[in-house]
Amino acid sequence: MRYLLLSICALSIAVLSSCKHGGYTTTKSGLQYIIHSSKGGRKPKEGDYMKVYYQIRTDKDSILEDTRDPKSPYAGKPVNIPYSKPKSLVDLMEGFGMLGEGDSATFRLNSDSIYKQPQQRPPFIKPGEYMKFVVKLVKLATEDEVKKDEMARREEFIKKMKEEQAKQLVIDDKLLQDFFTKNNLHPQKTESGLYYTIETPGKGDNIADGDSAVVNYAGRFLDGKLFDTNMDDVIKKEKYDRGGPAKPFTVPVGAHQVIPGWDEGLKLFKKGAKGKLYIPSVLAYGKQQNQMIPANSCLVFDVNIIDVKRSK
């Protein structure tokens, strides 16, 4: 449902026959609307960007998305939407064209015009059911103003993310230090907070960005529970079902196709090397979670570098 408003601004619905429906006014094209506030401010023209707060609701007023929510992708701030003239039979841009700066309204659309394919439709939105878009046009802006705004948002987001990661890294490091003490381990530590041990040195130069490392591995949580492996001996010993044949894993190092702890950690090894990577959650999957790995999980990987395919 996220970003739905941006994706439906050019969608159409069948023309409605009545001029009034449940308090809504219907335009000649069929758009249903209620104007809540009209302050006489400047209205948008082609090329303008609209700074808009919006809610997406079911027809029974269950909120599906709310840009004012600090936990939304927009962090409670207005969304920048480019204005253009209506292009379809019933178009939200027609509604936005009625609004001036500071105005608010509700637009009502048939969900059948939004979800063209059955598989796109969420189970809680029934065919023929209407959806509401409660909007406030806060301000009109130029493209240059929007670019500066988006750059500031990105910088703010990156700053906040780094602050959160720094706090989490303190927590992760304490968990790892306790783990090392409990198990009498003495790994080395990198500047990023990654820990590692090299059990078999290997030969040649260290793996570098651009190289492809061919790796056998076993991934575990700090409690020792296995969550993934392609090592035949581990698979047999722990009766691990990986859902298919075990093959060496080829990693293009430095290409950001694996977790940061791997991109950094593999460069500590050479061809033929064996060792372990102790990865804090901020260098693993962070706050993300899936069926195998909970959020903020520190991970331990046994790695065996089978081969290195050099980029040069």
Backbone torsions as a table, in degrees:
resi	resn	phi	psi	omega
1	MET	NA	-20.6	-177.6
2	ARG	-58.5	140.6	-179.7
3	TYR	63.1	18.0	-175.1
4	LEU	-61.7	-38.9	-177.9
5	LEU	-59.0	-40.3	-178.3
6	LEU	-65.8	-29.0	-174.0
7	SER	-88.5	-10.9	-175.4
8	ILE	-112.5	7.3	-175.5
9	CYS	-62.0	-16.9	-179.8
10	ALA	-116.0	15.8	-179.1
11	LEU	-86.1	151.7	-178.1
12	SER	-117.8	159.5	172.3
13	ILE	-134.2	167.4	-178.7
14	ALA	-66.8	147.1	-179.6
15	VAL	-66.0	132.4	178.4
16	LEU	-86.6	145.8	-173.2
17	SER	-83.1	-27.5	-175.8
18	SER	-91.3	157.4	178.2
19	CYS	-92.7	-19.9	178.1
20	LYS	-130.3	140.4	178.5
21	HIS	-153.4	109.2	177.3
22	GLY	58.5	34.7	-179.6
23	GLY	90.6	-8.6	179.4
24	TYR	-85.8	147.0	168.1
25	THR	-96.2	142.5	-179.5
26	THR	-114.3	127.7	178.5
27	THR	-74.0	170.8	178.2
28	LYS	-59.5	-31.6	179.9
29	SER	-77.9	-18.2	177.8
30	GLY	113.5	0.9	179.8
31	LEU	-74.0	128.0	176.1
32	GLN	-92.3	136.3	-178.3
33	TYR	-155.2	155.9	168.8
34	ILE	-131.9	123.9	175.6
35	ILE	-89.0	120.0	-178.8
36	HIS	-89.7	-34.5	-176.9
37	SER	-146.7	130.4	178.6
38	SER	-133.6	107.3	-173.2
39	LYS	-103.2	1.8	176.9
40	GLY	77.1	17.9	179.0
41	GLY	-74.5	171.3	-179.3
42	ARG	-61.4	137.0	179.4
43	LYS	-94.0	155.4	-175.4
44	PRO	-70.9	150.3	174.1
45	LYS	-129.7	166.3	-178.9
46	GLU	-51.8	129.4	179.6
47	GLY	99.2	-16.6	176.8
48	ASP	-74.5	155.1	167.8
49	TYR	-110.7	138.1	179.6
50	MET	-104.8	128.3	173.0
51	LYS	-90.8	112.5	-166.7
52	VAL	-128.4	132.0	162.1
53	TYR	-89.6	142.8	175.3
54	TYR	-150.2	154.0	168.0
55	GLN	-121.0	141.5	170.3
56	ILE	-108.6	124.3	-176.3
57	ARG	-127.2	156.6	166.5
58	THR	-74.4	170.8	179.8
59	ASP	-67.6	-15.9	177.1
60	LYS	-98.3	11.6	172.3
61	ASP	74.9	20.2	167.4
62	SER	-73.4	130.0	-175.9
63	ILE	-83.7	123.5	178.7
64	LEU	-96.8	-32.0	179.5
65	GLU	-154.4	141.7	-178.3
66	ASP	-145.3	111.0	-177.5
67	THR	-69.0	-18.4	178.1
68	ARG	-76.8	-13.8	179.6
69	ASP	-70.3	122.7	179.6
70	PRO	-57.8	-21.4	-180.0
71	LYS	-89.5	-0.9	178.5
72	SER	-73.6	166.7	176.9
73	PRO	-60.2	-18.4	-177.9
74	TYR	-99.2	2.7	174.7
75	ALA	54.0	36.1	175.9
76	GLY	76.5	16.9	-177.4
77	LYS	-114.5	159.7	179.6
78	PRO	-61.6	150.3	178.0
79	VAL	-97.2	138.8	177.7
80	ASN	-87.4	116.2	-179.4
81	ILE	-121.8	124.2	177.9
82	PRO	-71.6	135.6	178.8
83	TYR	-91.4	139.8	173.4
84	SER	-145.9	160.4	179.3
85	LYS	-64.9	147.9	179.6
86	PRO	-55.2	137.5	-176.4
87	LYS	-115.6	-8.3	-175.7
88	SER	-132.5	176.7	-174.2
89	LEU	-56.0	-50.2	173.5
90	VAL	-128.0	119.0	-168.7
91	ASP	-133.7	132.6	177.3
92	LEU	-59.0	-25.4	178.2
93	MET	-63.8	-28.4	174.5
94	GLU	-62.3	-40.5	178.6
95	GLY	-66.9	-44.9	179.2
96	PHE	-62.1	-31.7	179.1
97	GLY	-65.4	-18.9	177.3
98	MET	-80.2	-17.0	-170.6
99	LEU	-97.2	146.3	170.1
100	GLY	-109.6	175.5	178.9
101	GLU	-57.1	130.1	180.0
102	GLY	90.6	-6.7	-177.6
103	ASP	-84.1	158.1	177.9
104	SER	-138.1	154.7	-177.3
105	ALA	-161.5	167.9	169.7
106	THR	-121.7	130.8	175.7
107	PHE	-113.1	144.7	-174.6
108	ARG	-125.0	126.5	-176.7
109	LEU	-129.6	147.8	174.8
110	ASN	-75.1	129.0	-177.6
111	SER	-62.2	-22.9	179.6
112	ASP	-63.5	-25.2	179.0
113	SER	-80.9	-16.3	-178.6
114	ILE	-93.2	-45.7	-178.3
115	TYR	-102.6	92.6	-176.3
116	LYS	-73.2	-29.6	-178.9
117	GLN	-112.9	141.9	-178.6
118	PRO	-55.6	-37.0	-177.4
119	GLN	-69.8	-16.8	178.4
120	GLN	-80.6	-21.9	-171.9
121	ARG	-79.8	125.1	174.7
122	PRO	-63.5	149.3	-176.4
123	PRO	-63.2	-22.1	-177.9
124	PHE	-89.1	-0.4	174.9
125	ILE	-110.8	109.9	-175.5
126	LYS	-84.0	151.3	175.1
127	PRO	-54.8	136.1	179.8
128	GLY	83.9	-10.8	-179.8
129	GLU	-73.1	143.8	179.5
130	TYR	-90.1	158.0	175.3
131	MET	-128.4	148.0	-177.4
132	LYS	-112.5	145.1	177.1
133	PHE	-126.0	104.8	-178.4
134	VAL	-94.0	118.2	-170.4
135	VAL	-128.6	152.4	169.5
136	LYS	-133.8	122.4	177.4
137	LEU	-86.7	102.6	-173.7
138	VAL	-74.9	-46.5	-173.0
139	LYS	-161.8	153.5	172.3
140	LEU	-101.0	144.3	-175.9
141	ALA	-141.7	161.1	175.5
142	THR	-87.1	167.7	178.9
143	GLU	-61.5	-40.6	179.6
144	ASP	-63.9	-39.8	178.5
145	GLU	-64.3	-39.2	179.3
146	VAL	-66.8	-40.8	178.8
147	LYS	-60.6	-43.2	178.0
148	LYS	-64.3	-39.4	179.4
149	ASP	-64.0	-45.7	-179.1
150	GLU	-66.1	-36.8	177.7
151	MET	-64.4	-42.0	178.4
152	ALA	-64.1	-38.2	178.3
153	ARG	-64.1	-42.9	179.8
154	ARG	-62.5	-43.7	179.8
155	GLU	-63.2	-40.0	178.0
156	GLU	-65.3	-42.0	179.1
157	PHE	-62.9	-45.5	-179.5
158	ILE	-63.5	-41.5	178.5
159	LYS	-61.0	-46.0	-179.1
160	LYS	-64.8	-41.5	-179.9
161	MET	-62.1	-42.8	179.8
162	LYS	-65.1	-38.7	177.9
163	GLU	-63.6	-43.6	178.9
164	GLU	-64.5	-40.5	180.0
165	GLN	-66.1	-38.3	178.9
166	ALA	-62.8	-41.9	177.9
167	LYS	-65.0	-43.1	-179.0
168	GLN	-67.5	-34.4	-179.5
169	LEU	-63.1	-35.1	175.9
170	VAL	-61.8	-43.7	178.6
171	ILE	-64.7	-45.9	-179.5
172	ASP	-60.4	-44.1	-176.1
173	ASP	-64.6	-36.8	177.3
174	LYS	-64.3	-42.2	178.0
175	LEU	-61.8	-43.4	-179.5
176	LEU	-67.9	-42.3	179.2
177	GLN	-61.5	-42.0	176.9
178	ASP	-62.4	-39.9	178.5
179	PHE	-62.7	-43.3	-179.7
180	PHE	-65.7	-41.9	179.2
181	THR	-63.0	-45.7	-178.7
182	LYS	-61.4	-35.5	-174.5
183	ASN	-105.2	10.4	177.7
184	ASN	53.3	48.9	-179.6
185	LEU	-107.0	149.4	-178.1
186	HIS	-136.4	64.7	-178.7
187	PRO	-75.0	164.7	173.8
188	GLN	-87.8	158.2	-176.2
189	LYS	-125.8	138.5	175.3
190	THR	-94.7	171.0	-178.0
191	GLU	-62.5	-29.7	-177.4
192	SER	-75.4	-16.8	-175.7
193	GLY	108.0	0.5	176.4
194	LEU	-77.0	138.2	174.9
195	TYR	-111.5	151.6	-179.2
196	TYR	-157.2	155.7	169.7
197	THR	-131.7	142.8	175.9
198	ILE	-113.0	113.6	-175.3
199	GLU	-91.3	-37.6	174.6
200	THR	-125.5	119.1	-170.7
201	PRO	-64.0	-35.3	-173.6
202	GLY	80.0	-175.1	-176.2
203	LYS	-133.2	157.0	176.6
204	GLY	87.6	-161.5	-179.7
205	ASP	-82.8	156.4	173.7
206	ASN	-62.6	151.6	173.9
207	ILE	-60.2	142.3	-177.6
208	ALA	-127.4	162.1	173.9
209	ASP	-54.4	135.0	-178.6
210	GLY	97.6	-21.9	175.2
211	ASP	-76.0	159.9	172.9
212	SER	-112.9	120.3	179.7
213	ALA	-98.1	132.2	176.1
214	VAL	-99.3	116.6	-165.1
215	VAL	-127.5	137.4	161.5
216	ASN	-102.6	141.8	-172.0
217	TYR	-150.6	161.9	169.2
218	ALA	-140.5	125.0	-178.5
219	GLY	-107.2	132.5	-178.5
220	ARG	-134.7	160.9	169.1
221	PHE	-85.5	172.7	-178.5
222	LEU	-64.6	-21.7	177.8
223	ASP	-83.5	3.3	177.4
224	GLY	91.4	-6.4	-178.3
225	LYS	-69.4	129.2	179.2
226	LEU	-77.9	132.9	175.3
227	PHE	-119.6	-12.9	176.7
228	ASP	-169.2	143.8	175.7
229	THR	-162.9	155.1	169.4
230	ASN	-125.6	17.4	178.9
231	MET	-88.9	121.6	-176.1
232	ASP	-59.3	-41.1	-177.2
233	ASP	-67.0	-36.1	178.5
234	VAL	-69.9	-41.0	179.6
235	ILE	-59.3	-44.7	-179.0
236	LYS	-70.0	-45.0	-176.7
237	LYS	-63.8	-41.9	-175.0
238	GLU	-102.6	6.2	177.6
239	LYS	51.6	49.4	-176.1
240	TYR	-86.6	129.7	178.4
241	ASP	-100.7	105.9	-179.0
242	ARG	-93.9	4.0	175.4
243	GLY	75.3	16.0	179.7
244	GLY	172.1	177.1	-178.3
245	PRO	-66.1	147.8	178.2
246	ALA	-86.8	122.3	178.8
247	LYS	-130.0	150.2	174.6
248	PRO	-56.7	145.5	-175.1
249	PHE	-100.9	119.9	179.3
250	THR	-94.4	124.0	-175.5
251	VAL	-117.9	118.3	170.6
252	PRO	-75.1	103.3	-170.1
253	VAL	-71.6	133.9	179.2
254	GLY	85.1	2.7	-178.5
255	ALA	-93.6	3.5	178.6
256	HIS	60.5	33.4	176.9
257	GLN	-98.0	-3.0	175.4
258	VAL	-131.0	176.5	-179.5
259	ILE	-64.3	152.8	-177.6
260	PRO	-55.9	-34.5	179.4
261	GLY	-62.3	-30.4	175.6
262	TRP	-77.7	-44.9	179.8
263	ASP	-56.6	-40.9	178.3
264	GLU	-77.9	-46.9	-172.1
265	GLY	-64.9	-37.9	-178.6
266	LEU	-64.0	-26.1	179.7
267	LYS	-73.9	-4.5	175.6
268	LEU	-87.6	-7.2	-173.9
269	PHE	-113.5	162.9	175.8
270	LYS	-119.2	171.7	176.3
271	LYS	-60.0	131.7	179.9
272	GLY	87.4	-4.4	-178.0
273	ALA	-76.2	152.2	173.3
274	LYS	-131.7	147.3	179.4
275	GLY	179.6	-164.8	-178.9
276	LYS	-132.1	146.6	171.6
277	LEU	-116.6	127.8	175.8
278	TYR	-109.7	107.2	-165.7
279	ILE	-110.0	118.7	174.3
280	PRO	-65.6	156.8	-173.7
281	SER	-60.4	-32.6	-178.2
282	VAL	-68.4	-17.5	174.8
283	LEU	-104.5	6.9	176.9
284	ALA	-113.4	-114.2	-176.3
285	TYR	-104.0	1.8	175.1
286	GLY	55.8	-134.2	-178.1
287	LYS	-77.6	-10.5	178.8
288	GLN	-66.4	151.9	175.2
289	GLN	-146.1	152.2	175.6
290	ASN	-142.2	-168.0	-175.8
291	GLN	-65.2	-27.6	-177.4
292	MET	-93.5	-38.5	-169.4
293	ILE	-122.7	116.6	176.4
294	PRO	-68.5	162.5	177.8
295	ALA	-62.1	147.8	175.1
296	ASN	57.5	41.5	179.7
297	SER	-94.3	126.9	168.7
298	CYS	-80.3	140.1	-172.8
299	LEU	-124.4	151.2	176.2
300	VAL	-121.9	126.7	179.4
301	PHE	-121.4	126.5	162.1
302	ASP	-80.7	129.4	179.4
303	VAL	-127.5	139.8	178.4
304	ASN	-130.4	111.6	-176.1
305	ILE	-83.3	100.7	-177.0
306	ILE	-72.4	-41.2	-176.1
307	ASP	-157.5	159.9	174.8
308	VAL	-133.2	122.7	176.5
309	LYS	-101.0	109.0	-172.7
310	ARG	-74.5	145.0	179.4
311	SER	-78.6	-19.5	-179.5
312	LYS	-129.1	NA	NA
